[in-house]
Every structure is written in C-alpha cells, then in structure tokens.
C-alpha cells in the first residue's frame, strides 16, 4: 500500500510539471517563429569572414516560412558597395576610420575572376533556406554576399576566399593568442588573416550559433 501511495504522489508531481513544459515549448516555438520572419544569414556568415577555396560554397539562413530567397555572390565592387550604401551599412566593416592604423597591402597580379551569380531558394516551414555556389579560387579581392526576400535585403561584406583552419584543444584554446596583447597588436596589420572564436560547443554540427 505504501508503494501505491508513493507512485500516486509522483504522478501528481509529474502532472504539475507538464503544463510548465508545454509553456516552455510554446515560448521557444514562438521565439523561433519570430526569428524566422526576419531574413538573415546564419550568424557565422558575417562581415570579414573567409570562405573555403576549391570547395562548393554553401550559404544558409532563415526567412519567412515558404518565402523565396535570392542570394548573390559577387566581387563586383560597384554592385557590392551600392548595396551597402542602399542599406545604410557602414563600409569597411569592422574598421575604425579615426584610429591610427598601419596596413599591409597584398599585390595580386591577374587574380582569378569570380563570376557574379544569383541563386534562388525557398524557405522551408521552419524558415530555413540554403544555396550552394560552385567552388572558387583563393583571392584577396573582397566578395559581397547579398540576400533578398520580398522587401527585405541584407548584405555581408569584405569576405575573402581562401583557407580555413579550425583550432581545437583543451582549456588553453580559450587564451586567445597566448593571452599576449603585444602579440595581438603585432599581428593585427595582416588584413588577409581573419580570426573568429565562438564559445559554443556541441556534440554534433549546429545550423546556427548563439548571439554574441
């Protein structure tokens, strides 16, 4: 009899938890739906990034469910810069024009040409979309990524095509350039080198990362 009473009490506790769980799921679903309404790339696809050379280039993001999305990849400076101006985005992403800087220039002779391409995709019920561009050769020429859906338009600028290196390890990987500010300053004048760190870890690939 004691066992039966104990089980009955546990069931009552479980019944009390169920509404809370449903509320949490509803809130998460609502937040996801709101995020899906806004056209955006995955957060890892951002200004100043590097795309892997000699491999098909997959770009993805979210939009209104079932909406058509057009994505353009271009090295046409006129198209890229005019889009940045149209959207009111700051040019020279990530740079402080008032700060003292010394910049190393790369002289590139006969760089490989990247043909401007526009691909179309349809967002799924969850709002997610993806497109895949052909592989491209490494270049120091800046690339722009432009996405359009309905009245919405977004742009990612100052993108390079080259080699991507993934660094992994234990706690020392969290130091960042060996925790030496002087080394960071000494390596900051190489515009061909790009670095990003995200404090996300998971046991399988994620479609997106958290907001910083």
N, C-alpha and C positions, 0 to 999 in steps of 0.2 A: 504493500500500500504506500509506503514511503516513497518508493521508486516512482510510482504512478503520479503522486503529488508533485514530485520534483520535475518530472517531464512536463506536466501541465504548466508549471510555473515558467519553465524555459520557453514553452510555446508562446506564453503570454508576452514574454520579453521579445521574442522574435517578431510577433505581430506588431509590437510597438515600434520596432526598428524599420519595418517595411515602408511605412509612409515617408520616413525621413530619407530612405534610399531612393524612393521614387522622386521626391522633391529634388534631391541632388542630381539625379539623372536628367530631370526636366531642365534644371538650371544650366547644366553642361550642354545639353542639346540646344537650348535657346541661344547660349553664347556662341556655339559653333555655327548655328544658322545665321546669326548676325555677322560673324566674321566672313561667312561665305558670300554675303551680299556685296561685300567690298572687293573690287578687283585688286589682286595683289599677287606678287611672286612669293614663292617660299622665302622665308626670311634669310636663308643662307645665300640666296641670289640677290646680291646687293652691290651698291657702288664700290668700285675699286677691286672687284673680285677677279679671279683668274679662272678661265675655262680650260679644261684639259685639251691639249692639242692631239691631233691624229686619232681622235675618238668621236663617235657620234655625240652631239651636244643635246642633252635633254634638259628642257626648261619646264617648270611646272609651277602651279599656284592654285588660287581659288577665285571664284567669281560667283555671280548669281546662278543658282542651280539651273541647268539646261540652257544657259546662255552661250552664244557663240563668242569665241575669243580669237582675236588676231594677234599674232606675235611676230615682230620684225626684228631681225638681227642685221646690223649694218655697221660698216666703217665709213659711211658717207658722212663727213663732218657737217655738211650743210643740213642734212636731214636730222642728224642727232642733236646738234646744237639748237636748231629751230624748235625741236620738240621740247628740249629743256627750257627754252625761253617761254614757249607757249604754256607750259605747266607751272612756270614760276619757280622752278627748282634752281638752287644755287649751282652755278657752273664750277668746274674744278672741284668736284666733290671731295670733301674731307680735307681741304686745304684752307688755311687761314691766310688770306692775301696780305694782311697787315703784319704778319710775323716775319722775322728775318729768316731766310732760308737759303741754302746752297744746294742746287740741284744738279745732279749728274745727268748729262744728256746721252742718249743712245743714238748713234748714227746708223741707220738701217738702209742699205742700198738694195733697190729692187725688191721691196717686201712682197710677200705673197698677197695676191688680191683675194679679198673676201667679197663674194657677190652678195648684194643685198637681197635677202629672201624674206617673204612673209608666209607664214603657215597659219592654218585655221584649226581650231579645236572646239569641241563642245563640252561644256562643263557637265559633270555628272549630277546625280541627285544630291550629292554632298557638296557640290560646288567645285570639286577638284577637276583641273584640266592639266594636260601636258602636251608638249610638242617635241619633236626630235629633228634637229637640223643635221645636215651632213657634217662630217669631220672637217676641221680646218687646220692649217699650218700655223705654227707659232709666229707671233709678230708683236712688235712694240706699238703698232697702230692701235689707238683706242677704239673700242667697239661699244655700240649702244644697243640695248635691248628694250624694245618698245612693245607694250601690250595694250590692246584696245578691246573694249566690250561695251556696246551700247554707247552711252555718253561718257563713259569712264576711260581714262588713258593714264598709263604710268610709264616711267622710264627708269632704267638702270644705266648709269654712265661710267665712263673711264674703266671699262672692262678690258682685260688683256687675255690673249690666248697663249698658253704656254704649258709648263709642267706644274702639276700639283703634288705636293708632298704631304702625307698625313703623318703626324707625330703622335706617338702613344707611349705610355710608360706608367710609372707609379707616381708618388707624391711630388717627385722632383719636376715632373712635367708642368706643375702648377706655378713654378717660379717665374717663368717668362724671361727668356734671355739671361738666365742665371742670376736674376734679381739685380742686375747691374745697370743703373740708369746711364752710366757713361758709355756702356756698350750699345745701349739702345740709341743714344744720341749719335754715336759714330756710325751706326748702320741705317740711320733714318734718311740718308740722302741718295738712296738707290730706288728710284721710282719703279723699276722693273720687278722689285721684290714686294710681295704683298703677304700680309700675315693676319690671321683671324683666329680667335680662340673662343669657344663656347663652353660654358660649364654644364653641358648636358651629357648624360651617359645613359645608355640603354643596352639591352641585350640583343637588339636587332635594329636594322636601319629604320630611321624615323622619316616621315614625309615632311616634317617641319621641326623647327626648334622654337624654344620659348622666346618671348620678347625679352630684350636686354633691359 
